[in-house]
């Protein structure tokens, strides 16, 4: 009788009994993959305009993207800002092929149909 170990001592080693629940949650996340809000496939090979955190703006032909919204733009032009009041200046800079990091992208819009209009909320003199 002294040769037998208590059954409780065999189950207590390792402490892994409670950690199994965490592994099951990982499988659940793989099944429910998050879909991207934007369908950028319709903008492939078309000119888009991108605004970045920090105020920079660029336009270029969308060559590729990934689920994290990292973008590859070709024939990219950066629209420079006036350093005093941060408004867009008429100056541009040609950048060529650019990889845009998705975490800094704030806005993506097609360049076609984009035009500047007067601000209707500013009181007109007259």
C-alpha positions in Angstrom: 0.0 0.0 0.0 2.9 2.3 0.6 3.9 1.9 -3.1 0.9 3.7 -4.4 1.0 7.5 -4.7 -2.1 9.5 -4.0 -4.1 10.3 -7.1 -4.2 14.1 -6.3 -0.4 14.4 -6.5 -0.4 13.3 -10.2 -3.0 15.9 -11.2 -1.4 18.8 -9.4 1.9 18.8 -11.3 2.3 21.3 -14.2 -0.6 23.5 -13.2 -1.8 23.4 -16.8 -5.4 22.6 -16.0 -6.5 26.2 -16.0 -4.5 27.4 -18.9 -6.3 25.3 -21.5 -9.2 27.8 -21.8 -6.9 30.5 -23.2 -5.9 28.4 -26.1 -9.5 27.8 -27.2 -10.0 31.5 -27.6 -7.3 31.8 -30.2 -9.0 29.3 -32.5 -12.2 31.3 -32.3 -10.4 34.4 -33.5 -9.1 32.6 -36.5 -12.6 31.6 -37.6 -14.0 35.2 -37.3 -11.5 37.1 -39.3 -12.1 40.8 -39.4 -13.2 42.1 -42.8 -11.7 45.4 -43.9 -14.2 48.3 -44.0 -12.8 49.5 -47.3 -12.8 47.6 -50.5 -9.7 49.0 -52.1 -9.7 46.4 -54.9 -11.9 48.7 -57.0 -9.3 51.5 -56.7 -6.4 49.3 -58.0 -4.5 51.0 -60.9 -6.5 54.2 -60.2 -5.3 57.5 -58.8 -6.2 58.0 -55.1 -5.6 60.7 -52.6 -4.3 59.8 -49.1 -4.2 62.0 -46.0 -1.9 61.0 -43.2 -1.7 61.6 -39.5 0.3 64.8 -39.1 -1.3 66.6 -42.0 0.6 65.3 -45.0 -1.3 64.6 -48.3 -0.3 62.6 -51.3 -1.8 61.3 -54.5 -0.7 58.4 -56.6 -1.8 55.2 -58.5 -2.7 52.4 -56.1 -0.6 49.4 -57.0 -1.2 47.3 -53.9 -2.5 47.1 -50.3 -2.9 44.6 -47.4 -5.4 44.1 -44.6 -3.6 46.6 -42.4 -4.1 49.3 -45.0 -0.4 49.5 -45.9 -0.5 51.0 -49.4 1.8 51.0 -52.4 1.4 54.1 -54.6 3.2 54.8 -57.9 3.8 58.2 -59.5 3.1 59.7 -56.1 2.9 63.5 -55.7 3.1 65.0 -52.2 1.1 68.2 -51.7 3.2 70.5 -49.6 1.8 72.7 -46.8 2.6 76.2 -45.8 4.7 76.0 -42.6 3.1 79.1 -41.1 -0.7 78.3 -41.3 -0.5 74.6 -42.4 -2.8 75.2 -45.3 -2.1 73.4 -48.6 0.3 75.4 -50.8 0.5 75.2 -54.5 3.9 73.5 -54.2 4.1 69.7 -54.9 6.9 67.2 -54.7 7.3 64.1 -56.9 8.0 61.0 -54.8 7.6 58.2 -57.3 7.0 54.7 -55.8 5.9 54.9 -52.2 4.9 52.5 -49.4 2.5 54.1 -47.0 2.2 52.7 -43.6 -1.4 51.8 -42.7 -1.2 53.1 -39.1 -0.6 56.6 -40.3 -3.3 56.6 -43.0 -6.3 58.8 -42.0 -8.3 59.2 -45.2 -8.4 57.5 -48.6 -10.4 58.9 -51.5 -10.5 58.6 -55.3 -8.8 61.5 -57.1 -11.5 61.4 -59.9 -14.3 63.9 -59.2 -12.4 65.7 -56.4 -12.6 69.4 -56.8 -12.1 72.4 -54.5 -15.2 74.5 -53.6 -15.7 77.6 -51.6 -16.5 77.2 -48.0 -20.3 77.9 -47.6 -19.9 78.6 -43.9 -17.7 81.7 -44.3 -19.8 84.9 -44.4 -19.6 86.4 -47.9 -18.8 90.1 -48.2 -21.2 92.0 -50.3 
